[in-house]
Amino acid sequence: MTRMPKIAAACVALVGALSLLAPAARATPKILDLPEVLQDHDQWCWVGVTRSALLSFGVDQSQCAIAEYTRTHTTAADVDLGAVDCCVDWNQGCNHWNYFWYYGGSIADILQHFGGLQNVTYERPLSLEDVSAAIDGQRLAFIRWDWSSGGGHFLVAHGYDGADLYVMNPWPGEGLKIVDYQWLRSGDIHTWATSLTTGRATSCAGKTDGASCDDGNACTRADQCRVGACLGTPVLCPATACLEVGSCDPATGQCAAAAKADGLACSDDDLCTESERCLAGECLGTPKDCSAATDTPCQGSKCNPKTGQCAAFELEDGAACPDGTCQDGSCSSEGSMSCNVAAGPASAPVAAWALVVGLLGLRRRRS
């Protein structure tokens, strides 16, 4: 695959010198397989791109068969491919331009008819993010150029790498190229005018960009439609202190990872543990001893996991301590249990019996 230094205008015979801009840093490159198909005739750019796209989805239709379908199914009054089978004699009217969508026999109709593909159309250029999203969703991005002198041309984008796009240009001598996105949008003799994305049917059929969807993959979250693709945020399974980088099971959405060797030194990011070591995939350590931080039996101690500092705190009133219970931070014996008979109402019955016994004894002595 080579960079595209210039473009020979397909569907019309224009040639212009074109420069490329330096690519900008972006996400990890992604490229979909797309066969190179060069158009058989000067007006068949639309045939070349549709055959290439169909082949990428496992559908093999010859260029003349595609043109013949349009000849017999077009609903556009100004698209007349003649009266002769395009596979018998293409020069009897079949070498003709075609529409992107809307009409029977258009590019969109061909893709749906032969490949059962789901199309989303746009009366505008796609942003670099849109093209990347389409490709991430296993969709191709069709591009219609308008020539500055009139007429147009079709290409297909099937990959991205930073600010560069991988495209298939069906004009003879071009084919598979790498081009700068900004140049693709606007060059000396062309302007990106309209767009179409195509791919296998998804839950985004008939939905607008931003609508919720389900890509059937439990390893993505918050799935949304974008340029016909159902895309979600991937579940990440990064390495931990005691686990290797893991992988997500698309059926369950759960991460699975191999444990690092037992006994390997690790950090649990808790400054209140010491001497951490890996054990069965977990980072375990010994709790820090903070007993020295207390001054009285009515104080407890705790460790701050962010700083590793020990601090004392006052126990609640009523907490047990060596001499009794804690009251206002001090250990007190007041209110504790005792076997001694206390003075007060509880001893009144005993005092009364003592008085009765005394009176009886006095009476005996007087008698």
C-alpha positions as CSV (number, residue, x, y, z in Angstrom):
1,M,0.0,0.0,0.0
2,T,1.4,3.4,-0.9
3,R,0.6,7.0,-0.1
4,M,-1.4,8.8,-2.7
5,P,0.7,11.6,-4.2
6,K,-1.9,12.5,-6.8
7,I,-5.4,11.5,-7.9
8,A,-6.6,10.8,-11.4
9,A,-10.2,11.8,-11.3
10,A,-12.4,8.7,-11.8
11,C,-15.7,9.0,-13.7
12,V,-14.1,12.0,-15.5
13,A,-10.5,12.4,-16.8
14,L,-8.9,15.0,-14.5
15,V,-5.4,14.8,-13.0
16,G,-4.2,17.1,-10.2
17,A,-1.0,17.2,-8.1
18,L,-1.9,16.8,-4.4
19,S,0.2,17.3,-1.3
20,L,-0.2,15.5,2.0
21,L,-0.1,16.9,5.5
22,A,1.8,15.4,8.4
23,P,-0.3,12.9,10.5
24,A,-1.3,13.7,14.0
25,A,-1.2,11.3,16.9
26,R,-4.4,9.3,17.5
27,A,-5.7,6.0,18.7
28,T,-4.2,2.6,17.8
29,P,-4.5,2.0,14.1
30,K,-7.2,-0.2,12.7
31,I,-7.6,-1.5,9.2
32,L,-10.4,-3.6,7.7
33,D,-9.6,-6.0,4.9
34,L,-10.8,-4.5,1.6
35,P,-9.9,-5.9,-1.8
36,E,-8.5,-3.6,-4.4
37,V,-10.9,-3.2,-7.3
38,L,-10.2,-0.9,-10.2
39,Q,-13.1,0.2,-12.3
40,D,-13.4,-1.4,-15.7
41,H,-14.7,1.7,-17.5
42,D,-14.3,5.5,-16.9
43,Q,-17.8,6.0,-15.5
44,W,-17.8,2.9,-13.3
45,C,-16.2,4.3,-10.1
46,W,-19.5,3.5,-8.4
47,V,-19.3,-0.1,-9.7
48,G,-15.7,-0.5,-8.5
49,V,-16.4,0.7,-4.9
50,T,-19.5,-1.4,-4.5
51,R,-17.8,-4.6,-5.8
52,S,-14.9,-4.0,-3.5
53,A,-17.2,-3.5,-0.5
54,L,-19.3,-6.6,-1.4
55,L,-16.2,-8.7,-1.7
56,S,-15.1,-7.6,1.8
57,F,-18.3,-9.0,3.2
58,G,-18.0,-12.2,1.2
59,V,-20.2,-11.4,-1.7
60,D,-18.7,-11.8,-5.2
61,Q,-20.5,-10.0,-8.0
62,S,-18.8,-9.0,-11.2
63,Q,-18.7,-5.4,-12.3
64,C,-20.9,-6.0,-15.2
65,A,-23.5,-7.8,-13.0
66,I,-23.6,-4.8,-10.7
67,A,-24.1,-2.5,-13.6
68,E,-26.7,-4.8,-15.0
69,Y,-28.7,-4.7,-11.8
70,T,-28.7,-0.9,-11.9
71,R,-29.7,-1.0,-15.6
72,T,-32.7,-3.1,-14.8
73,H,-33.7,-1.6,-11.4
74,T,-32.9,2.1,-11.5
75,T,-35.8,4.4,-10.6
76,A,-33.9,7.6,-11.5
77,A,-35.1,9.1,-14.7
78,D,-31.7,10.5,-15.6
79,V,-29.8,7.2,-15.1
80,D,-30.3,5.3,-18.4
81,L,-27.9,2.5,-19.0
82,G,-29.4,1.5,-22.3
83,A,-31.3,-1.6,-23.6
84,V,-28.4,-4.1,-23.9
85,D,-27.2,-6.4,-21.1
86,C,-24.2,-4.8,-19.5
87,C,-22.4,-8.2,-19.5
88,V,-23.0,-8.6,-23.2
89,D,-22.0,-5.1,-24.4
90,W,-21.1,-2.4,-21.8
91,N,-20.6,0.1,-24.6
92,Q,-24.3,0.3,-25.5
93,G,-25.2,2.7,-22.6
94,C,-23.9,0.9,-19.5
95,N,-20.9,3.1,-19.0
96,H,-22.9,5.7,-17.1
97,W,-22.7,7.5,-13.7
98,N,-25.0,6.6,-10.8
99,Y,-26.5,8.0,-7.6
100,F,-25.2,7.4,-4.1
101,W,-28.6,6.6,-2.6
102,Y,-32.3,7.3,-2.6
103,Y,-33.1,5.7,-6.0
104,G,-33.4,2.0,-6.9
105,G,-30.2,0.8,-8.5
106,S,-28.1,3.3,-6.5
107,I,-25.0,2.4,-4.5
108,A,-27.0,2.0,-1.3
109,D,-29.6,-0.2,-3.1
110,I,-26.8,-2.4,-4.6
111,L,-25.2,-2.9,-1.2
112,Q,-28.5,-3.9,0.4
113,H,-29.7,-6.0,-2.5
114,F,-26.6,-8.2,-3.0
115,G,-25.1,-8.1,0.5
116,G,-28.0,-7.4,2.8
117,L,-25.9,-4.6,4.2
118,Q,-27.2,-1.8,6.4
119,N,-26.5,1.7,5.1
120,V,-26.5,5.1,6.9
121,T,-26.3,8.2,4.7
122,Y,-25.0,11.7,5.4
123,E,-25.4,14.9,3.4
124,R,-22.0,16.0,4.7
125,P,-18.4,14.8,5.1
126,L,-17.7,12.5,8.0
127,S,-15.4,13.7,10.8
128,L,-12.2,11.8,11.4
129,E,-13.8,10.6,14.6
130,D,-16.9,9.4,12.6
131,V,-14.7,7.5,10.2
132,S,-12.8,5.9,13.0
133,A,-16.0,4.9,14.8
134,A,-17.4,3.3,11.6
135,I,-14.3,1.3,11.1
136,D,-14.2,0.3,14.8
137,G,-17.8,-1.0,14.2
138,Q,-16.7,-3.1,11.2
139,R,-18.2,-0.7,8.8
140,L,-16.8,0.9,5.6
141,A,-17.1,4.6,4.9
142,F,-18.0,5.6,1.4
143,I,-16.9,9.0,0.2
144,R,-18.3,11.1,-2.7
145,W,-16.0,13.8,-4.0
146,D,-17.3,16.7,-6.0
147,W,-14.9,17.8,-8.7
148,S,-14.2,21.6,-9.0
149,S,-15.0,21.3,-12.7
150,G,-18.2,19.3,-12.2
151,G,-19.0,15.7,-11.8
152,G,-17.9,13.4,-9.0
153,H,-16.1,10.3,-7.8
154,F,-16.5,7.6,-5.2
155,L,-13.9,6.1,-2.8
156,V,-14.1,3.8,0.2
157,A,-12.3,4.4,3.6
158,H,-11.4,1.1,5.4
159,G,-8.8,2.0,8.0
160,Y,-7.2,4.8,10.1
161,D,-3.9,5.5,11.6
162,G,-3.7,8.9,13.4
163,A,-4.8,11.6,10.9
164,D,-4.3,9.2,7.9
165,L,-7.0,7.1,6.4
166,Y,-6.7,4.0,4.3
167,V,-8.8,4.3,1.2
168,M,-9.6,2.3,-1.9
169,N,-9.7,4.5,-5.0
170,P,-11.1,2.5,-8.0
171,W,-9.5,4.7,-10.7
172,P,-6.9,2.8,-12.7
173,G,-3.4,3.3,-11.3
174,E,-4.7,4.3,-7.8
175,G,-6.2,1.4,-5.8
176,L,-5.3,1.0,-2.1
177,K,-3.7,4.2,-0.7
178,I,-3.0,6.0,2.5
179,V,-4.1,9.7,2.5
180,D,-4.3,12.5,5.0
181,Y,-7.8,13.2,6.3
182,Q,-7.7,16.9,5.8
183,W,-6.6,16.5,2.2
184,L,-9.3,13.9,1.7
185,R,-11.9,16.5,2.7
186,S,-10.6,19.2,0.4
187,G,-7.9,19.2,-2.2
188,D,-7.0,21.4,-5.2
189,I,-9.6,19.8,-7.5
190,H,-12.0,18.0,-5.1
191,T,-14.2,18.4,-2.1
192,W,-15.7,15.7,0.1
193,A,-19.5,16.3,-0.3
194,T,-21.5,13.3,1.0
195,S,-21.0,10.1,2.9
196,L,-22.4,6.6,3.5
197,T,-21.4,3.9,6.0
198,T,-22.2,0.3,5.3
199,G,-21.9,-3.0,7.2
200,R,-23.8,-5.9,8.6
201,A,-27.1,-5.1,10.2
202,T,-26.8,-4.0,13.9
203,S,-29.2,-2.9,16.6
204,C,-28.7,0.6,15.3
205,A,-31.0,0.0,12.3
206,G,-33.3,3.1,12.0
207,K,-31.7,4.8,15.0
208,T,-30.0,8.1,15.2
209,D,-26.5,8.8,16.4
210,G,-26.4,8.7,20.2
211,A,-29.3,6.3,20.6
212,S,-28.7,3.4,23.0
213,C,-28.0,0.0,21.5
214,D,-26.6,-3.4,22.4
215,D,-23.5,-4.7,20.5
216,G,-23.9,-8.2,22.1
217,N,-20.6,-7.9,23.8
218,A,-20.6,-7.9,27.6
219,C,-17.1,-6.4,27.6
220,T,-18.4,-3.0,26.5
221,R,-20.4,-0.5,28.5
222,A,-22.8,2.4,27.6
223,D,-23.3,1.2,24.0
224,Q,-24.4,3.9,21.6
225,C,-25.1,4.2,17.9
226,R,-22.6,6.1,15.8
227,V,-22.5,6.3,12.0
228,G,-24.6,3.0,12.0
229,A,-22.2,1.2,14.3
230,C,-23.1,0.1,17.8
231,L,-20.1,1.1,20.0
232,G,-19.4,1.0,23.7
233,T,-16.6,1.7,26.1
234,P,-14.4,-1.3,26.4
235,V,-14.1,-3.0,29.8
236,L,-10.4,-2.8,30.8
237,C,-8.6,-5.5,32.7
238,P,-5.3,-3.8,33.7
239,A,-2.6,-5.5,35.7
240,T,-2.8,-5.2,39.5
241,A,-0.1,-5.6,42.2
242,C,-0.6,-9.4,42.2
243,L,-2.4,-10.0,38.8
244,E,-1.1,-9.9,35.3
245,V,-2.9,-8.0,32.6
246,G,-6.2,-9.8,32.1
247,S,-8.8,-10.3,29.4
248,C,-12.5,-9.8,29.4
249,D,-14.9,-12.6,28.6
250,P,-17.5,-11.1,26.1
251,A,-20.1,-13.5,27.3
252,T,-19.9,-12.5,31.0
253,G,-18.1,-9.2,31.0
254,Q,-15.8,-10.5,33.7
255,C,-12.0,-10.1,33.7
256,A,-9.8,-13.1,34.1
257,A,-6.0,-12.8,34.8
258,A,-3.2,-15.0,35.9
259,A,-1.8,-14.5,39.4
260,K,1.7,-13.3,39.9
261,A,4.1,-15.6,42.0
262,D,3.2,-16.1,45.6
263,G,5.7,-14.3,47.9
264,L,6.4,-11.5,45.4
265,A,6.7,-8.1,47.1
266,C,3.8,-5.8,46.3
267,S,2.0,-2.7,47.5
268,D,-1.6,-2.6,48.4
269,D,-1.6,1.2,48.5
270,D,-2.5,1.1,52.2
271,L,0.2,2.7,54.4
272,C,-1.3,1.0,57.4
273,T,0.0,-2.4,56.3
274,E,3.6,-3.6,56.2
275,S,5.6,-6.3,54.6
276,E,3.1,-6.9,51.8
277,R,3.4,-10.1,49.7
278,C,1.4,-11.7,46.9
279,L,-0.7,-14.7,47.9
280,A,-3.1,-16.3,45.4
281,G,-3.4,-13.1,43.4
282,E,-4.0,-10.8,46.4
283,C,-1.6,-8.4,48.0
284,L,-1.6,-9.1,51.8
285,G,0.3,-7.4,54.6
286,T,0.6,-7.1,58.4
287,P,-1.5,-4.4,60.0
288,K,0.7,-1.6,61.5
289,D,0.9,-1.6,65.3
290,C,-0.4,1.7,66.6
291,S,-0.6,0.8,70.3
292,A,2.2,3.2,71.2
293,A,0.1,6.1,70.2
294,T,-2.1,5.8,73.4
295,D,-1.4,7.3,76.8
296,T,-4.3,6.1,78.9
297,P,-6.4,2.9,79.1
298,C,-9.4,5.0,77.9
299,Q,-7.7,5.7,74.5
300,G,-7.8,3.6,71.4
301,S,-5.5,4.0,68.3
302,K,-6.0,4.0,64.6
303,C,-3.9,4.3,61.4
304,N,-4.5,6.7,58.5
305,P,-4.2,4.5,55.3
306,K,-3.2,7.5,53.2
307,T,-0.4,8.8,55.5
308,G,0.5,5.7,57.6
309,Q,0.4,7.9,60.7
310,C,-1.0,6.6,64.0
311,A,-3.4,8.7,66.1
312,A,-5.1,8.2,69.5
313,F,-8.8,8.7,70.1
314,E,-10.9,8.7,73.2
315,L,-13.0,5.7,74.0
316,E,-16.8,6.2,74.5
317,D,-18.1,6.5,78.1
318,G,-18.9,3.2,79.5
319,A,-16.1,1.3,77.7
320,A,-14.4,-1.2,80.0
321,C,-11.0,-0.3,81.4
322,P,-8.8,-2.0,84.1
323,D,-10.3,-0.2,87.1
324,G,-13.9,0.0,85.9
325,T,-15.3,2.0,83.0
326,C,-14.2,5.0,81.0
327,Q,-15.9,8.3,82.0
328,D,-14.8,11.5,80.2
329,G,-11.6,9.9,79.1
330,S,-10.6,8.6,82.5
331,C,-10.9,5.1,84.0
332,S,-13.2,5.2,87.0
333,S,-14.4,2.7,89.6
334,E,-17.6,4.7,90.4
335,G,-20.8,2.9,89.5
336,S,-19.0,-0.4,89.3
337,M,-20.5,-3.6,90.8
338,S,-19.8,-4.3,94.6
339,C,-20.8,-7.0,97.1
340,N,-21.0,-4.5,100.0
341,V,-24.4,-3.5,101.3
342,A,-24.9,0.1,100.4
343,A,-26.8,2.6,102.6
344,G,-30.1,3.9,101.4
345,P,-33.5,2.6,100.6
346,A,-32.2,-0.8,99.7
347,S,-31.0,-1.3,103.4
348,A,-34.3,-0.1,105.0
349,P,-35.8,-3.6,105.4
350,V,-32.7,-4.9,107.2
351,A,-32.7,-1.9,109.6
352,A,-36.4,-2.5,110.4
353,W,-35.8,-6.1,111.4
354,A,-32.9,-5.1,113.6
355,L,-35.2,-2.7,115.4
356,V,-37.8,-5.4,116.0
357,V,-35.3,-7.8,117.3
358,G,-33.9,-5.2,119.7
359,L,-37.4,-4.4,121.1
360,L,-38.2,-8.0,121.6
361,G,-34.9,-8.4,123.5
362,L,-35.7,-5.4,125.7
363,R,-39.2,-6.8,126.4
364,R,-37.7,-10.1,127.6
365,R,-35.3,-8.3,129.9
366,R,-38.2,-6.3,131.5
367,S,-40.4,-9.3,132.0
